[in-house]
Amino acid sequence: MSTTTTPRPTRALPPLMSLSDAAAERLRALYEGGQQGKLLRIAVNTKGCSGMAYDLKWADAPGPGDEVVTDKGLTVLVDRKATLFLIGTTMDYEVKPMSAGFVFVNPNEKGRCGCGESFHV
């Protein structure tokens, strides 16, 4: 007796990362200004109260361990080791009265520490 199984249709994965309009505007200004010719690399490192933290650094070019993400005409690099933690994440840029910076809206986060510097999945 043989059985034939029909392959299940695969679901489309959400994009690895996307940029909000505010993040794209700020990143474009950085790329056209002091960081001209560089690319932003996003990684996740083990640190902080909750165990993981976003790590942003400048790179001259994509490396062998980078995923290249393009959104709104801009390119960012994502460390391949961080991809499972970042699928579906939106990078935003917030300006508050006492600070400004990139923030991440990550659907994979299960919680954050009290100071907001680290997260866990």
C-alpha positions in Angstrom: 0.0 0.0 0.0 1.4 3.4 -0.9 0.1 6.7 0.1 0.6 9.9 -1.9 0.9 13.0 0.1 0.3 16.4 -1.4 2.9 18.9 -0.3 1.5 21.5 1.9 1.7 25.0 0.5 4.5 27.0 2.1 3.7 30.2 3.9 5.5 33.3 2.8 7.9 34.5 5.6 7.6 38.1 6.7 10.4 40.3 5.6 13.5 39.9 7.8 13.4 43.7 8.6 11.7 46.8 7.5 12.3 50.5 8.1 9.8 53.0 9.3 9.6 56.3 7.4 11.4 58.0 10.3 14.2 55.4 10.4 14.6 55.7 6.6 14.8 59.5 6.8 17.4 59.4 9.6 19.4 56.6 8.0 19.4 58.4 4.6 20.8 61.5 6.3 23.5 59.5 8.0 24.4 57.7 4.7 24.6 61.0 2.9 26.5 62.8 5.7 29.3 61.5 8.0 28.7 57.9 7.3 28.9 58.2 3.5 30.1 55.0 1.9 29.3 52.9 5.0 26.4 50.5 5.8 24.7 50.0 9.1 25.1 46.5 10.5 22.5 45.2 13.0 23.4 42.3 15.3 22.0 40.9 18.5 24.5 40.3 21.4 24.2 38.5 24.7 24.1 41.2 27.4 21.9 43.2 29.7 19.4 42.1 32.4 17.1 40.2 29.9 19.9 38.5 28.0 20.0 40.1 24.5 20.6 43.6 23.2 20.6 45.2 19.7 24.1 46.1 18.5 24.5 48.7 15.7 27.9 49.2 14.0 29.1 50.7 10.8 30.6 48.5 8.1 32.5 49.3 4.9 30.9 46.5 2.9 28.7 43.3 3.5 30.7 40.5 5.1 30.2 36.7 4.5 28.0 36.6 7.6 25.7 39.3 6.6 22.1 39.3 5.2 21.5 42.3 3.0 18.2 44.0 3.6 16.9 46.7 1.3 13.8 48.8 2.2 12.7 52.2 1.1 15.8 52.4 -1.2 18.2 51.9 1.7 20.4 49.0 2.6 21.2 47.7 6.0 23.1 44.6 7.0 21.9 42.0 9.4 24.3 39.6 11.1 23.2 36.1 10.0 23.3 34.9 13.6 20.6 37.5 14.5 18.1 36.7 11.8 16.0 34.3 13.8 15.6 36.9 16.5 14.7 39.7 14.0 12.3 38.2 11.5 9.4 40.7 11.1 11.1 43.5 13.0 10.6 47.1 12.1 13.4 49.6 12.8 12.1 53.0 13.9 13.7 56.3 14.9 12.3 58.1 17.9 13.0 61.6 19.1 12.2 62.2 22.8 12.8 65.3 24.9 16.1 63.9 26.3 17.2 61.4 23.7 16.9 60.3 20.1 17.8 57.0 18.5 16.9 53.9 16.6 14.4 51.6 18.3 13.1 48.1 17.3 9.6 46.9 17.1 10.2 43.2 17.3 7.3 40.7 17.3 9.6 38.0 18.6 10.3 39.8 21.9 8.7 38.2 24.9 9.8 40.9 27.3 12.3 43.7 28.1 14.2 44.7 31.1 13.1 47.7 33.2 15.7 50.1 31.6 14.7 49.0 28.1 18.3 48.2 27.0 17.8 44.4 26.6 15.1 41.9 25.7 14.4 38.2 25.6 12.6 35.9 23.1 
